[in-house]
Amino acid sequence: MKCSNCGFENKNSAKFCSKCGQSLDQPVPKKEGSNSKVIIAALVIIILVLAVTIGYFALNNNAQSSVSQSQPSSGSQNTSSVSTGSDSQQTTSQSSSSSSSASKEWKLIGTYSGSGSGSQSISVPAGQIMIKLSAYPIKNYATNHLYVTGSNGESAGVDWGSNSAVATRSNSLSYTSSSPQTFTIDYYETVSWQVEFYRYQ
């Protein structure tokens, strides 16, 4: 250790200069390790405090923004629910009108059948009418028939000649009338016959 007074180099353990007797100041060892640990700890604490503060403010801002957003969104939900209700009402009315038109179908309004030969008159109501007829003839090698003729000029029928195969034959007709019509069913030499009247309603 060098004396600050005379510059003499003394032993490191000496407390006084062996040349001039001056007291030698022992250098205080620097505690670099402990100082750096204290600085690091202080920085960590500061960072933690900053992080907690920033997190607190961020959570507060998010909570306020979510509350402010939830109020108008609830209003919009009410609006959408109202509009959905009106849509459902419109859909219901449209579906009911479409179902009323879709519910129309051919409904049987009368069935007539018999055998042998003869005729009879039938009163048919106004509207869209369809007539289905079928007959099976007697095997007599003559002319057999089933005819349906209306007062409006509409007619349909089946017949067999002397060389026709003995088998069931059928026919149909459709018409629309604004007034009731009278149809005559004329049949000759049949084993069985049937006439069905349908109305589109």
C-alpha positions as CSV (number, residue, x, y, z in Angstrom):
1,M,0.0,0.0,0.0
2,K,1.5,3.4,-1.1
3,C,1.7,6.2,1.5
4,S,-0.1,9.2,0.4
5,N,2.4,11.5,2.3
6,C,5.8,10.2,1.1
7,G,4.9,7.8,-1.6
8,F,6.6,4.8,0.1
9,E,5.2,1.4,-0.7
10,N,4.2,-0.4,2.5
11,K,2.7,-3.8,3.1
12,N,-1.0,-4.1,2.4
13,S,-1.6,-5.0,6.1
14,A,0.3,-2.0,7.5
15,K,-1.7,0.7,9.2
16,F,1.1,3.3,9.4
17,C,3.8,4.2,6.9
18,S,7.1,2.6,8.0
19,K,9.1,5.5,6.5
20,C,7.2,8.6,7.7
21,G,4.8,7.2,10.2
22,Q,1.8,8.6,8.5
23,S,-1.5,6.7,9.1
24,L,-2.4,4.7,6.1
25,D,-6.1,4.7,5.0
26,Q,-7.4,1.2,4.4
27,P,-9.3,1.2,1.1
28,V,-12.9,0.2,1.7
29,P,-13.6,-2.7,-0.6
30,K,-16.4,-1.9,-3.0
31,K,-19.4,-4.0,-2.7
32,E,-20.2,-4.1,-6.3
33,G,-22.2,-7.3,-6.1
34,S,-24.5,-6.0,-3.3
35,N,-25.0,-2.6,-5.1
36,S,-26.0,-4.3,-8.3
37,K,-28.4,-6.6,-6.4
38,V,-30.0,-3.6,-4.8
39,I,-30.3,-1.8,-8.1
40,I,-31.9,-4.9,-9.8
41,A,-34.3,-5.3,-6.9
42,A,-35.3,-1.6,-7.1
43,L,-35.8,-1.9,-10.9
44,V,-37.9,-5.0,-10.5
45,I,-40.1,-3.3,-7.9
46,I,-40.5,-0.3,-10.1
47,I,-41.5,-2.5,-13.1
48,L,-44.0,-4.4,-10.9
49,V,-45.6,-1.2,-9.6
50,L,-45.8,0.2,-13.2
51,A,-47.3,-3.1,-14.4
52,V,-49.9,-3.2,-11.6
53,T,-50.8,0.5,-12.2
54,I,-51.2,0.0,-16.0
55,G,-53.2,-3.2,-15.5
56,Y,-55.5,-1.5,-13.1
57,F,-56.2,1.4,-15.5
58,A,-56.6,-0.9,-18.4
59,L,-59.2,-3.0,-16.5
60,N,-61.1,0.1,-15.5
61,N,-61.2,1.4,-19.1
62,N,-62.3,-2.0,-20.4
63,A,-65.1,-2.3,-17.8
64,Q,-66.4,1.2,-18.6
65,S,-66.3,0.6,-22.3
66,S,-68.1,-2.8,-22.0
67,V,-70.8,-1.1,-19.9
68,S,-71.2,1.7,-22.4
69,Q,-71.3,-0.8,-25.3
70,S,-73.7,-3.2,-23.5
71,Q,-76.4,-0.5,-23.2
72,P,-76.7,0.4,-26.9
73,S,-76.3,-3.2,-27.8
74,S,-79.2,-4.2,-25.6
75,G,-81.3,-1.6,-27.3
76,S,-80.3,-3.0,-30.7
77,Q,-81.2,-6.4,-29.5
78,N,-84.7,-5.2,-28.5
79,T,-85.0,-3.6,-31.9
80,S,-83.9,-6.7,-33.6
81,S,-86.3,-8.8,-31.6
82,V,-89.1,-6.4,-32.5
83,S,-88.2,-6.6,-36.2
84,T,-88.0,-10.4,-35.9
85,G,-91.5,-10.4,-34.4
86,S,-92.9,-8.4,-37.3
87,D,-91.0,-10.6,-39.8
88,S,-92.6,-13.7,-38.1
89,Q,-96.0,-12.0,-38.4
90,Q,-95.5,-11.3,-42.0
91,T,-94.2,-14.9,-42.6
92,T,-97.2,-16.2,-40.7
93,S,-99.6,-14.2,-42.8
94,Q,-97.9,-15.1,-46.0
95,S,-97.8,-18.8,-45.0
96,S,-101.4,-18.7,-44.1
97,S,-102.4,-17.2,-47.4
98,S,-100.2,-19.6,-49.3
99,S,-101.6,-22.5,-47.3
100,S,-105.1,-21.4,-48.1
101,S,-104.2,-21.5,-51.8
102,A,-102.1,-24.7,-51.3
103,S,-104.9,-26.4,-49.4
104,K,-107.1,-26.5,-52.5
105,E,-107.4,-29.9,-54.0
106,W,-109.6,-32.2,-56.0
107,K,-112.3,-33.3,-53.6
108,L,-114.8,-36.1,-54.4
109,I,-118.3,-34.7,-54.4
110,G,-120.2,-37.8,-55.8
111,T,-119.7,-41.4,-56.9
112,Y,-122.2,-43.3,-59.0
113,S,-122.0,-47.0,-60.0
114,G,-124.1,-49.8,-61.4
115,S,-124.4,-52.5,-64.0
116,G,-126.5,-53.6,-67.0
117,S,-128.1,-51.0,-69.1
118,G,-129.9,-47.7,-68.4
119,S,-129.4,-44.0,-67.7
120,Q,-129.6,-41.4,-64.9
121,S,-129.2,-37.7,-64.6
122,I,-126.9,-36.0,-62.1
123,S,-126.8,-32.3,-61.0
124,V,-123.3,-31.0,-60.7
125,P,-122.5,-27.7,-58.9
126,A,-120.6,-24.8,-60.5
127,G,-116.8,-24.6,-60.3
128,Q,-113.8,-26.5,-61.6
129,I,-115.0,-30.0,-62.1
130,M,-113.3,-33.3,-63.1
131,I,-115.2,-36.4,-64.0
132,K,-113.6,-39.9,-64.0
133,L,-115.4,-42.9,-65.4
134,S,-114.7,-46.6,-66.0
135,A,-116.6,-49.6,-67.0
136,Y,-116.3,-53.4,-67.7
137,P,-118.5,-54.8,-70.6
138,I,-120.6,-57.9,-70.9
139,K,-119.0,-60.4,-73.3
140,N,-121.7,-60.4,-76.0
141,Y,-119.7,-59.5,-79.1
142,A,-121.9,-56.4,-79.5
143,T,-121.6,-52.7,-78.9
144,N,-121.3,-51.8,-75.2
145,H,-120.7,-48.3,-73.8
146,L,-120.7,-45.9,-70.9
147,Y,-121.2,-42.2,-71.8
148,V,-121.4,-39.1,-69.6
149,T,-122.9,-36.0,-71.3
150,G,-123.4,-32.6,-69.8
151,S,-125.9,-29.9,-70.5
152,N,-122.9,-27.6,-71.3
153,G,-121.9,-29.9,-74.2
154,E,-119.0,-31.6,-72.3
155,S,-118.9,-35.3,-72.7
156,A,-116.7,-38.4,-72.2
157,G,-117.1,-42.1,-72.5
158,V,-115.8,-45.6,-73.3
159,D,-117.2,-48.2,-75.6
160,W,-116.5,-51.6,-77.1
161,G,-117.1,-53.0,-80.5
162,S,-117.9,-56.6,-81.5
163,N,-114.2,-57.3,-81.9
164,S,-112.9,-55.4,-78.9
165,A,-111.1,-57.2,-76.1
166,V,-113.3,-57.6,-73.0
167,A,-111.4,-55.4,-70.5
168,T,-112.0,-52.4,-68.2
169,R,-111.7,-49.0,-69.9
170,S,-111.6,-45.6,-68.4
171,N,-111.8,-42.0,-69.4
172,S,-112.0,-38.5,-67.8
173,L,-112.8,-34.9,-68.5
174,S,-112.4,-31.5,-66.8
175,Y,-114.2,-28.2,-67.2
176,T,-115.0,-25.0,-65.4
177,S,-118.5,-23.6,-65.2
178,S,-120.0,-20.6,-63.4
179,S,-123.4,-22.3,-63.0
180,P,-124.6,-25.8,-62.1
181,Q,-124.8,-28.4,-64.9
182,T,-126.8,-31.5,-65.4
183,F,-125.0,-34.6,-66.6
184,T,-126.6,-37.8,-68.0
185,I,-124.9,-41.1,-67.4
186,D,-125.9,-43.6,-70.2
187,Y,-124.7,-47.2,-69.9
188,Y,-125.4,-50.3,-72.0
189,E,-124.6,-54.0,-71.5
190,T,-122.0,-53.5,-68.7
191,V,-120.9,-55.9,-66.0
192,S,-120.0,-52.8,-63.8
193,W,-119.5,-49.1,-64.3
194,Q,-118.5,-46.2,-62.1
195,V,-118.5,-42.4,-62.5
196,E,-116.8,-40.1,-60.0
197,F,-117.3,-36.3,-59.8
198,Y,-114.5,-34.1,-58.3
199,R,-114.5,-30.4,-57.5
200,Y,-111.3,-28.3,-57.1
201,Q,-111.8,-26.6,-53.7
